[in-house]
Amino acid sequence: MISTRSLIGAVIASTVLSTGALAQKTTDLGTGRGGSAHVKTEWTIGGAHIAISYGRPTLKGRPEATLMPAGRPWRTGADAATVLTTDKPLTFGKVVLQPGSYTINTQPGQTSWELIFGKLEKEGQWGVPYQPALEIARTPMTVTKLQKPVEMLTIHVDRQGAGQRLRVEWGTVSATAPFTIKK
């Protein structure tokens, strides 16, 4: 007779193998030069290792529109540039990122945002001013309003249907961009 423990273990293993494992690890990188907390969050998802290093500013009662200005590129973090690193090709709409490291900026809008990928010139590159000459490509993001505001900027990578999505949340905004991983 199969024990309950064995049955539960088999169900969990089956679920992980059939959906692909999603593992996340966040490392505290200390406080940046501008005073915001910094983290490096890593995901193993869809056979890829993806990491995002960024500063996590807080609202501290400040208006969102001042911190995320509509119609202008925003560094999407604090202090140093936000950096995405991948070991597999990622496809965001028509944008294909080969394995490597890229800066992430966004351009907020009233109903939609753009996710902006840029060239990382050097480690520790500062996030402002925005440098259009380093821009590689843009892809649309879908924006939804959060019911409960997020005080500290948070960037996630998670599953969405058969693919994945990059999700930026701060204040009452959740902006997402779907992507796929090339095997």
N, CA and C atoms as a LAMMPS dump frame, in Angstrom:
ITEM: TIMESTEP
0
ITEM: NUMBER OF ATOMS
549
ITEM: BOX BOUNDS ff ff ff
-5.0000000000000000e+02 5.0000000000000000e+02
-5.0000000000000000e+02 5.0000000000000000e+02
-5.0000000000000000e+02 5.0000000000000000e+02
ITEM: ATOMS id mol type element x y z
1 1 1 N 0.84 -1.18 0
2 1 2 C 0 0 0
3 1 3 C 0.886 1.246 0
4 2 1 N 0.516 2.25 -0.777
5 2 2 C 1.285 3.486 -0.9
6 2 3 C 0.977 4.381 0.293
7 3 1 N 2.027 4.893 0.921
8 3 2 C 1.824 5.787 2.06
9 3 3 C 1.399 7.171 1.569
10 4 1 N 0.748 7.903 2.454
11 4 2 C 0.31 9.262 2.118
12 4 3 C 1.509 10.133 1.765
13 5 1 N 2.599 9.984 2.505
14 5 2 C 3.802 10.771 2.257
15 5 3 C 4.353 10.491 0.853
16 6 1 N 4.403 9.236 0.45
17 6 2 C 4.901 8.872 -0.88
18 6 3 C 3.994 9.427 -1.966
19 7 1 N 2.69 9.363 -1.743
20 7 2 C 1.724 9.861 -2.709
21 7 3 C 1.867 11.376 -2.882
22 8 1 N 1.995 12.111 -1.768
23 8 2 C 2.164 13.56 -1.837
24 8 3 C 3.47 13.911 -2.544
25 9 1 N 4.548 13.195 -2.225
26 9 2 C 5.835 13.428 -2.883
27 9 3 C 5.749 13.202 -4.379
28 10 1 N 5.05 12.155 -4.792
29 10 2 C 4.897 11.86 -6.21
30 10 3 C 4.096 12.95 -6.92
31 11 1 N 3.051 13.451 -6.274
32 11 2 C 2.23 14.505 -6.867
33 11 3 C 3.062 15.789 -7.023
34 12 1 N 3.821 16.146 -5.99
35 12 2 C 4.662 17.351 -6.061
36 12 3 C 5.714 17.21 -7.158
37 13 1 N 6.398 16.072 -7.207
38 13 2 C 7.426 15.853 -8.24
39 13 3 C 6.814 15.911 -9.625
40 14 1 N 5.661 15.321 -9.796
41 14 2 C 4.981 15.329 -11.088
42 14 3 C 4.62 16.748 -11.51
43 15 1 N 4.115 17.545 -10.559
44 15 2 C 3.738 18.922 -10.857
45 15 3 C 4.956 19.742 -11.252
46 16 1 N 6.045 19.617 -10.529
47 16 2 C 7.265 20.371 -10.837
48 16 3 C 7.805 19.978 -12.202
49 17 1 N 7.844 18.698 -12.497
50 17 2 C 8.381 18.241 -13.779
51 17 3 C 7.487 18.63 -14.942
52 18 1 N 6.17 18.654 -14.737
53 18 2 C 5.283 18.958 -15.848
54 18 3 C 5.195 20.458 -16.124
55 19 1 N 5.428 21.303 -15.126
56 19 2 C 5.317 22.738 -15.356
57 19 3 C 6.668 23.421 -15.48
58 20 1 N 7.746 22.715 -15.207
59 20 2 C 9.061 23.349 -15.209
60 20 3 C 9.27 24.062 -13.888
61 21 1 N 10.406 23.906 -13.317
62 21 2 C 10.661 24.476 -12.002
63 21 3 C 10.814 25.992 -12.083
64 22 1 N 10.321 26.654 -11.052
65 22 2 C 10.513 28.082 -10.897
66 22 3 C 11.143 28.28 -9.533
67 23 1 N 12.4 28.637 -9.524
68 23 2 C 13.1 28.869 -8.268
69 23 3 C 13.512 30.33 -8.225
70 24 1 N 13.398 30.938 -7.054
71 24 2 C 13.759 32.342 -6.89
72 24 3 C 14.665 32.49 -5.681
73 25 1 N 15.673 33.353 -5.832
74 25 2 C 16.599 33.65 -4.734
75 25 3 C 16.86 35.146 -4.754
76 26 1 N 16.711 35.805 -3.606
77 26 2 C 16.995 37.235 -3.513
78 26 3 C 18.145 37.46 -2.548
79 27 1 N 19.123 38.239 -2.995
80 27 2 C 20.295 38.556 -2.188
81 27 3 C 20.296 40.047 -1.89
82 28 1 N 20.435 40.403 -0.622
83 28 2 C 20.523 41.798 -0.205
84 28 3 C 21.914 42.32 -0.563
85 29 1 N 21.975 43.405 -1.337
86 29 2 C 23.255 43.981 -1.752
87 29 3 C 23.623 45.216 -0.925
88 30 1 N 22.832 45.508 0.115
89 30 2 C 23.116 46.665 0.963
90 30 3 C 22.413 47.91 0.465
91 31 1 N 22.879 49.049 0.933
92 31 2 C 22.286 50.334 0.579
93 31 3 C 23.136 51.004 -0.486
94 32 1 N 22.456 51.546 -1.5
95 32 2 C 23.158 52.224 -2.589
96 32 3 C 23.619 53.614 -2.182
97 33 1 N 24.371 54.269 -3.054
98 33 2 C 24.904 55.613 -2.777
99 33 3 C 23.804 56.638 -2.547
100 34 1 N 22.624 56.399 -3.124
101 34 2 C 21.501 57.326 -2.953
102 34 3 C 20.624 56.993 -1.761
103 35 1 N 20.931 55.914 -1.05
104 35 2 C 20.199 55.573 0.166
105 35 3 C 19.14 54.499 0.034
106 36 1 N 18.884 53.999 -1.163
107 36 2 C 17.87 52.952 -1.333
108 36 3 C 18.477 51.567 -1.138
109 37 1 N 17.635 50.654 -0.665
110 37 2 C 18.044 49.249 -0.551
111 37 3 C 18.309 48.713 -1.952
112 38 1 N 19.289 47.801 -2.08
113 38 2 C 19.602 47.176 -3.364
114 38 3 C 19.537 45.67 -3.205
115 39 1 N 18.996 45.003 -4.235
116 39 2 C 18.903 43.549 -4.224
117 39 3 C 19.292 42.979 -5.576
118 40 1 N 19.618 41.712 -5.556
119 40 2 C 19.794 40.941 -6.785
120 40 3 C 18.84 39.761 -6.63
121 41 1 N 17.857 39.683 -7.531
122 41 2 C 16.92 38.573 -7.495
123 41 3 C 17.194 37.699 -8.697
124 42 1 N 17.296 36.391 -8.441
125 42 2 C 17.615 35.42 -9.482
126 42 3 C 16.492 34.404 -9.592
127 43 1 N 16.199 34.024 -10.833
128 43 2 C 15.183 33.025 -11.106
129 43 3 C 15.764 31.945 -11.993
130 44 1 N 15.363 30.71 -11.74
131 44 2 C 15.593 29.622 -12.671
132 44 3 C 14.207 29.276 -13.185
133 45 1 N 13.982 29.546 -14.456
134 45 2 C 12.651 29.407 -15.028
135 45 3 C 12.77 29.027 -16.501
136 46 1 N 12.011 28.041 -16.928
137 46 2 C 12.023 27.644 -18.33
138 46 3 C 13.385 27.258 -18.853
139 47 1 N 14.244 26.717 -17.992
140 47 2 C 15.59 26.318 -18.411
141 47 3 C 16.599 27.446 -18.443
142 48 1 N 16.19 28.639 -18.033
143 48 2 C 17.097 29.795 -18.057
144 48 3 C 17.389 30.274 -16.641
145 49 1 N 18.532 30.909 -16.504
146 49 2 C 18.886 31.594 -15.258
147 49 3 C 18.821 33.084 -15.578
148 50 1 N 17.916 33.788 -14.896
149 50 2 C 17.712 35.217 -15.114
150 50 3 C 17.95 35.928 -13.787
151 51 1 N 18.705 37.015 -13.824
152 51 2 C 18.965 37.802 -12.613
153 51 3 C 18.681 39.267 -12.912
154 52 1 N 18.116 39.962 -11.915
155 52 2 C 17.9 41.402 -12.023
156 52 3 C 18.454 42.049 -10.76
157 53 1 N 19.389 42.98 -10.952
158 53 2 C 19.964 43.751 -9.845
159 53 3 C 19.394 45.154 -9.927
160 54 1 N 18.867 45.655 -8.791
161 54 2 C 18.238 46.975 -8.829
162 54 3 C 18.131 47.61 -7.448
163 55 1 N 18.024 48.924 -7.464
164 55 2 C 17.746 49.682 -6.257
165 55 3 C 16.246 49.728 -6.05
166 56 1 N 15.82 49.667 -4.782
167 56 2 C 14.392 49.604 -4.455
168 56 3 C 13.952 50.874 -3.726
169 57 1 N 13.626 51.93 -4.467
170 57 2 C 13.17 53.155 -3.803
171 57 3 C 11.822 52.931 -3.113
172 58 1 N 11.529 53.778 -2.138
173 58 2 C 10.238 53.743 -1.453
174 58 3 C 9.468 55.023 -1.762
175 59 1 N 8.149 54.929 -1.712
176 59 2 C 7.313 56.094 -1.998
177 59 3 C 7.435 57.181 -0.931
178 60 1 N 7.447 56.794 0.33
179 60 2 C 7.55 57.748 1.449
180 60 3 C 6.548 58.89 1.317
181 61 1 N 5.317 58.579 0.876
182 61 2 C 4.272 59.583 0.762
183 61 3 C 4.363 60.483 -0.459
184 62 1 N 5.367 60.269 -1.297
185 62 2 C 5.535 61.102 -2.485
186 62 3 C 4.576 60.664 -3.588
187 63 1 N 4.121 61.589 -4.434
188 63 2 C 3.207 61.222 -5.521
189 63 3 C 3.896 60.361 -6.58
190 64 1 N 3.207 59.319 -7.001
191 64 2 C 3.747 58.397 -8.017
192 64 3 C 4.116 59.122 -9.305
193 65 1 N 3.275 60.047 -9.743
194 65 2 C 3.502 60.74 -11.021
195 65 3 C 4.812 61.524 -11.009
196 66 1 N 5.253 61.967 -9.844
197 66 2 C 6.52 62.685 -9.736
198 66 3 C 7.694 61.726 -9.867
199 67 1 N 7.539 60.518 -9.319
200 67 2 C 8.63 59.543 -9.308
201 67 3 C 8.696 58.713 -10.591
202 68 1 N 7.546 58.518 -11.236
203 68 2 C 7.471 57.758 -12.49
204 68 3 C 6.807 58.662 -13.522
205 69 1 N 7.534 59.637 -14.062
206 69 2 C 6.93 60.643 -14.942
207 69 3 C 6.45 60.058 -16.275
208 70 1 N 5.187 60.333 -16.606
209 70 2 C 4.617 59.85 -17.865
210 70 3 C 5.327 60.5 -19.046
211 71 1 N 5.586 59.677 -20.075
212 71 2 C 6.168 60.187 -21.314
213 71 3 C 7.666 60.379 -21.302
214 72 1 N 8.333 60.008 -20.184
215 72 2 C 9.795 60.16 -20.106
216 72 3 C 10.413 58.851 -19.609
217 73 1 N 11.564 58.453 -20.16
218 73 2 C 12.226 57.249 -19.659
219 73 3 C 12.562 57.381 -18.172
220 74 1 N 12.322 56.316 -17.444
221 74 2 C 12.575 56.258 -16.007
222 74 3 C 13.521 55.094 -15.743
223 75 1 N 14.462 55.26 -14.858
224 75 2 C 15.482 54.232 -14.626
225 75 3 C 14.936 52.948 -14.008
226 76 1 N 13.701 52.967 -13.527
227 76 2 C 13.056 51.773 -12.985
228 76 3 C 13.888 51.179 -11.861
229 77 1 N 14.17 52.006 -10.9
230 77 2 C 14.953 51.609 -9.752
231 77 3 C 15.524 52.846 -9.103
232 78 1 N 16.622 52.674 -8.398
233 78 2 C 17.276 53.796 -7.739
234 78 3 C 18.783 53.63 -7.85
235 79 1 N 19.46 54.75 -7.856
236 79 2 C 20.918 54.775 -7.841
237 79 3 C 21.489 54.194 -9.139
238 80 1 N 22.225 53.089 -9.06
239 80 2 C 22.825 52.473 -10.25
240 80 3 C 21.73 51.966 -11.187
241 81 1 N 22.091 51.778 -12.445
242 81 2 C 21.142 51.271 -13.438
243 81 3 C 20.623 49.892 -13.032
244 82 1 N 19.36 49.627 -13.336
245 82 2 C 18.78 48.302 -13.139
246 82 3 C 19.319 47.412 -14.243
247 83 1 N 19.807 46.211 -13.869
248 83 2 C 20.471 45.334 -14.836
249 83 3 C 19.82 43.957 -14.856
250 84 1 N 19.449 43.511 -16.057
251 84 2 C 18.94 42.165 -16.292
252 84 3 C 20.054 41.35 -16.929
253 85 1 N 20.304 40.145 -16.392
254 85 2 C 21.302 39.237 -16.945
255 85 3 C 20.632 37.905 -17.237
256 86 1 N 20.904 37.338 -18.412
257 86 2 C 20.314 36.061 -18.804
258 86 3 C 21.371 35.16 -19.439
259 87 1 N 21.19 33.849 -19.247
260 87 2 C 22.101 32.901 -19.894
261 87 3 C 21.462 32.226 -21.108
262 88 1 N 20.224 32.59 -21.424
263 88 2 C 19.508 32.072 -22.601
264 88 3 C 18.89 33.244 -23.345
265 89 1 N 18.643 33.108 -24.653
266 89 2 C 17.958 34.173 -25.389
267 89 3 C 16.529 34.37 -24.867
268 90 1 N 16.135 35.631 -24.684
269 90 2 C 14.792 35.99 -24.238
270 90 3 C 14.126 36.803 -25.337
271 91 1 N 12.845 36.524 -25.6
272 91 2 C 12.099 37.257 -26.617
273 91 3 C 10.932 37.984 -25.971
274 92 1 N 10.987 39.32 -26.015
275 92 2 C 9.923 40.197 -25.53
276 92 3 C 9.248 40.774 -26.766
277 93 1 N 8.1 40.237 -27.168
278 93 2 C 7.461 40.705 -28.399
279 93 3 C 8.382 40.477 -29.576
280 94 1 N 8.806 41.554 -30.249
281 94 2 C 9.721 41.455 -31.391
282 94 3 C 11.186 41.634 -30.988
283 95 1 N 11.416 41.872 -29.705
284 95 2 C 12.771 42.13 -29.203
285 95 3 C 13.398 40.822 -28.727
286 96 1 N 14.557 40.477 -29.293
287 96 2 C 15.294 39.291 -28.867
288 96 3 C 16.567 39.742 -28.162
289 97 1 N 16.711 39.33 -26.901
290 97 2 C 17.922 39.61 -26.136
291 97 3 C 18.765 38.35 -26.104
292 98 1 N 19.966 38.427 -26.623
293 98 2 C 20.893 37.295 -26.571
294 98 3 C 21.432 37.176 -25.143
295 99 1 N 22.01 36.035 -24.78
296 99 2 C 22.583 35.91 -23.436
297 99 3 C 23.545 37.074 -23.161
298 100 1 N 23.425 37.653 -21.965
299 100 2 C 24.26 38.786 -21.595
300 100 3 C 23.567 39.648 -20.565
301 101 1 N 24.072 40.86 -20.389
302 101 2 C 23.527 41.807 -19.416
303 101 3 C 23.037 43.063 -20.115
304 102 1 N 21.892 43.579 -19.662
305 102 2 C 21.231 44.728 -20.274
306 102 3 C 20.683 45.642 -19.18
307 103 1 N 20.652 46.943 -19.449
308 103 2 C 19.979 47.838 -18.524
309 103 3 C 18.483 47.813 -18.816
310 104 1 N 17.709 48.092 -17.782
311 104 2 C 16.25 48.178 -17.922
312 104 3 C 15.816 49.576 -17.5
313 105 1 N 15.07 50.22 -18.39
314 105 2 C 14.357 51.453 -18.086
315 105 3 C 12.919 51.217 -18.514
316 106 1 N 12.033 52.071 -18.073
317 106 2 C 10.656 52.023 -18.559
318 106 3 C 10.241 53.437 -18.918
319 107 1 N 9.234 53.523 -19.778
320 107 2 C 8.638 54.819 -20.06
321 107 3 C 7.165 54.718 -19.69
322 108 1 N 6.808 55.267 -18.519
323 108 2 C 5.413 55.212 -18.083
324 108 3 C 4.499 56.015 -18.998
325 109 1 N 3.264 55.574 -19.068
326 109 2 C 2.218 56.276 -19.799
327 109 3 C 0.926 56.167 -19.009
328 110 1 N -0.106 56.799 -19.489
329 110 2 C -1.388 56.762 -18.776
330 110 3 C -2.033 55.384 -18.828
331 111 1 N -2.003 54.726 -19.991
332 111 2 C -2.665 53.425 -20.125
333 111 3 C -1.71 52.286 -20.462
334 112 1 N -0.507 52.61 -20.897
335 112 2 C 0.479 51.569 -21.19
336 112 3 C 1.874 52.128 -20.945
337 113 1 N 2.813 51.227 -20.792
338 113 2 C 4.214 51.598 -20.588
339 113 3 C 5.039 50.947 -21.678
340 114 1 N 6.304 51.381 -21.796
341 114 2 C 7.276 50.706 -22.644
342 114 3 C 8.428 50.235 -21.772
343 115 1 N 8.867 49.01 -22.033
344 115 2 C 10.053 48.46 -21.39
345 115 3 C 11.213 48.753 -22.327
346 116 1 N 12.257 49.395 -21.802
347 116 2 C 13.388 49.835 -22.62
348 116 3 C 14.635 49.057 -22.209
349 117 1 N 15.25 48.38 -23.169
350 117 2 C 16.495 47.653 -22.921
351 117 3 C 17.658 48.487 -23.447
352 118 1 N 18.74 48.493 -22.697
353 118 2 C 19.903 49.27 -23.105
354 118 3 C 21.195 48.495 -22.926
355 119 1 N 22.237 49.029 -23.527
356 119 2 C 23.58 48.457 -23.422
357 119 3 C 24.156 48.806 -22.049
358 120 1 N 24.719 47.807 -21.387
359 120 2 C 25.422 48.038 -20.131
360 120 3 C 26.87 48.347 -20.477
361 121 1 N 27.269 49.612 -20.308
362 121 2 C 28.64 50.011 -20.646
363 121 3 C 29.654 49.51 -19.636
364 122 1 N 29.298 49.593 -18.348
365 122 2 C 30.231 49.166 -17.298
366 122 3 C 29.445 48.793 -16.048
367 123 1 N 30.026 47.917 -15.262
368 123 2 C 29.438 47.516 -13.992
369 123 3 C 29.32 48.746 -13.1
370 124 1 N 28.178 48.899 -12.419
371 124 2 C 27.98 50.055 -11.544
372 124 3 C 27.548 51.316 -12.265
373 125 1 N 27.233 51.189 -13.571
374 125 2 C 26.783 52.323 -14.371
375 125 3 C 25.615 53.021 -13.663
376 126 1 N 25.656 54.332 -13.563
377 126 2 C 24.613 55.082 -12.864
378 126 3 C 23.336 55.094 -13.707
379 127 1 N 22.194 55.166 -13.048
380 127 2 C 20.904 55.058 -13.738
381 127 3 C 20.377 56.327 -14.36
382 128 1 N 20.908 57.485 -13.98
383 128 2 C 20.48 58.757 -14.572
384 128 3 C 21.718 59.589 -14.893
385 129 1 N 21.661 60.476 -15.854
386 129 2 C 20.526 60.727 -16.73
387 129 3 C 20.344 59.587 -17.74
388 130 1 N 19.138 59.517 -18.303
389 130 2 C 18.863 58.512 -19.325
390 130 3 C 19.781 58.761 -20.521
391 131 1 N 20.357 57.685 -21.052
392 131 2 C 21.301 57.805 -22.169
393 131 3 C 20.705 57.15 -23.422
394 132 1 N 20.017 57.916 -24.258
395 132 2 C 19.367 57.342 -25.444
396 132 3 C 20.335 56.623 -26.385
397 133 1 N 21.592 57.031 -26.405
398 133 2 C 22.575 56.393 -27.298
399 133 3 C 22.819 54.929 -26.915
400 134 1 N 22.51 54.551 -25.674
401 134 2 C 22.712 53.166 -25.225
402 134 3 C 21.478 52.296 -25.418
403 135 1 N 20.368 52.9 -25.869
404 135 2 C 19.119 52.155 -26.035
405 135 3 C 19.242 51.114 -27.151
406 136 1 N 18.786 49.885 -26.845
407 136 2 C 18.806 48.795 -27.821
408 136 3 C 17.43 48.607 -28.452
409 137 1 N 16.395 48.549 -27.612
410 137 2 C 15.046 48.293 -28.125
411 137 3 C 14.002 48.587 -27.061
412 138 1 N 12.748 48.691 -27.525
413 138 2 C 11.591 48.893 -26.643
414 138 3 C 10.53 47.852 -26.959
415 139 1 N 9.768 47.518 -25.921
416 139 2 C 8.639 46.608 -26.096
417 139 3 C 7.497 47.094 -25.206
418 140 1 N 6.24 46.888 -25.629
419 140 2 C 5.118 47.382 -24.83
420 140 3 C 4.929 46.608 -23.519
421 141 1 N 4.384 47.323 -22.543
422 141 2 C 4.012 46.727 -21.26
423 141 3 C 2.527 47.012 -21.03
424 142 1 N 1.86 46.084 -20.378
425 142 2 C 0.467 46.263 -19.998
426 142 3 C 0.426 46.783 -18.57
427 143 1 N -0.419 47.767 -18.331
428 143 2 C -0.502 48.382 -17.01
429 143 3 C -1.851 48.074 -16.375
430 144 1 N -1.813 47.678 -15.106
431 144 2 C -3.028 47.502 -14.316
432 144 3 C -2.848 48.257 -13.003
433 145 1 N -3.964 48.57 -12.382
434 145 2 C -3.938 49.284 -11.109
435 145 3 C -4.036 48.263 -9.982
436 146 1 N -3.134 48.39 -9.024
437 146 2 C -3.127 47.499 -7.865
438 146 3 C -4.148 47.986 -6.838
439 147 1 N -4.806 47.049 -6.193
440 147 2 C -5.765 47.421 -5.155
441 147 3 C -5.06 47.883 -3.89
442 148 1 N -3.91 47.253 -3.599
443 148 2 C -3.139 47.626 -2.42
444 148 3 C -1.792 48.175 -2.902
445 149 1 N -1.478 49.438 -2.591
446 149 2 C -0.215 50.026 -3.054
447 149 3 C 1.015 49.275 -2.541
448 150 1 N 2.064 49.273 -3.378
449 150 2 C 3.345 48.664 -3.041
450 150 3 C 4.285 49.822 -2.671
451 151 1 N 4.774 49.862 -1.428
452 151 2 C 5.606 50.963 -0.941
453 151 3 C 7.004 50.954 -1.56
454 152 1 N 7.583 49.758 -1.705
455 152 2 C 8.963 49.632 -2.195
456 152 3 C 8.945 48.971 -3.577
457 153 1 N 9.609 49.594 -4.546
458 153 2 C 9.665 49.048 -5.906
459 153 3 C 10.036 47.57 -5.88
460 154 1 N 9.302 46.773 -6.638
461 154 2 C 9.56 45.337 -6.714
462 154 3 C 9.5 44.9 -8.173
463 155 1 N 10.49 44.1 -8.588
464 155 2 C 10.515 43.539 -9.939
465 155 3 C 10.472 42.022 -9.81
466 156 1 N 9.558 41.404 -10.562
467 156 2 C 9.37 39.956 -10.525
468 156 3 C 9.552 39.364 -11.915
469 157 1 N 9.877 38.086 -11.954
470 157 2 C 9.759 37.276 -13.159
471 157 3 C 8.891 36.104 -12.741
472 158 1 N 7.788 35.889 -13.454
473 158 2 C 6.925 34.768 -13.103
474 158 3 C 6.264 34.174 -14.337
475 159 1 N 5.6 33.058 -14.135
476 159 2 C 4.935 32.368 -15.241
477 159 3 C 3.668 33.1 -15.648
478 160 1 N 3.392 33.043 -16.95
479 160 2 C 2.137 33.567 -17.478
480 160 3 C 1.718 32.654 -18.606
481 161 1 N 0.756 31.791 -18.342
482 161 2 C 0.333 30.82 -19.348
483 161 3 C 1.499 29.925 -19.731
484 162 1 N 1.755 29.809 -21.026
485 162 2 C 2.85 28.962 -21.516
486 162 3 C 4.195 29.691 -21.511
487 163 1 N 4.19 30.971 -21.159
488 163 2 C 5.427 31.745 -21.16
489 163 3 C 5.733 32.34 -19.802
490 164 1 N 6.453 33.436 -19.824
491 164 2 C 6.842 34.135 -18.611
492 164 3 C 6.496 35.607 -18.774
493 165 1 N 6.627 36.351 -17.677
494 165 2 C 6.448 37.797 -17.765
495 165 3 C 7.366 38.48 -16.77
496 166 1 N 7.791 39.677 -17.147
497 166 2 C 8.53 40.548 -16.263
498 166 3 C 7.499 41.523 -15.706
499 167 1 N 7.488 41.691 -14.391
500 167 2 C 6.469 42.516 -13.733
501 167 3 C 7.153 43.541 -12.831
502 168 1 N 6.8 44.822 -13.028
503 168 2 C 7.308 45.932 -12.222
504 168 3 C 6.132 46.473 -11.419
505 169 1 N 6.29 46.549 -10.089
506 169 2 C 5.22 47.065 -9.245
507 169 3 C 5.759 48.132 -8.302
508 170 1 N 5.013 49.249 -8.263
509 170 2 C 5.348 50.327 -7.331
510 170 3 C 4.136 51.228 -7.22
511 171 1 N 3.837 51.647 -6.008
512 171 2 C 2.645 52.457 -5.794
513 171 3 C 1.426 51.641 -6.158
514 172 1 N 0.57 52.2 -6.993
515 172 2 C -0.645 51.495 -7.415
516 172 3 C -0.502 50.903 -8.821
517 173 1 N 0.723 50.867 -9.348
518 173 2 C 0.964 50.423 -10.726
519 173 3 C 1.604 49.035 -10.773
520 174 1 N 1.074 48.203 -11.654
521 174 2 C 1.71 46.936 -12.026
522 174 3 C 1.849 46.956 -13.539
523 175 1 N 3.087 46.956 -14.038
524 175 2 C 3.353 46.975 -15.476
525 175 3 C 4.033 45.657 -15.843
526 176 1 N 3.504 44.967 -16.847
527 176 2 C 4.033 43.66 -17.208
528 176 3 C 4.381 43.567 -18.689
529 177 1 N 5.377 42.733 -18.984
530 177 2 C 5.779 42.448 -20.366
531 177 3 C 5.999 40.936 -20.48
532 178 1 N 5.211 40.272 -21.343
533 178 2 C 5.413 38.832 -21.514
534 178 3 C 6.681 38.548 -22.315
535 179 1 N 7.279 37.381 -22.056
536 179 2 C 8.441 36.973 -22.836
537 179 3 C 8.532 35.459 -22.89
538 180 1 N 9.316 34.991 -23.848
539 180 2 C 9.585 33.557 -23.966
540 180 3 C 11.085 33.337 -23.891
541 181 1 N 11.434 32.101 -23.589
542 181 2 C 12.844 31.721 -23.445
543 181 3 C 13.161 30.717 -24.543
544 182 1 N 14.215 31.007 -25.304
545 182 2 C 14.636 30.075 -26.355
546 182 3 C 15.504 28.991 -25.701
547 183 1 N 15.176 27.783 -25.992
548 183 2 C 15.918 26.638 -25.404
549 183 3 C 17.249 26.452 -26.074
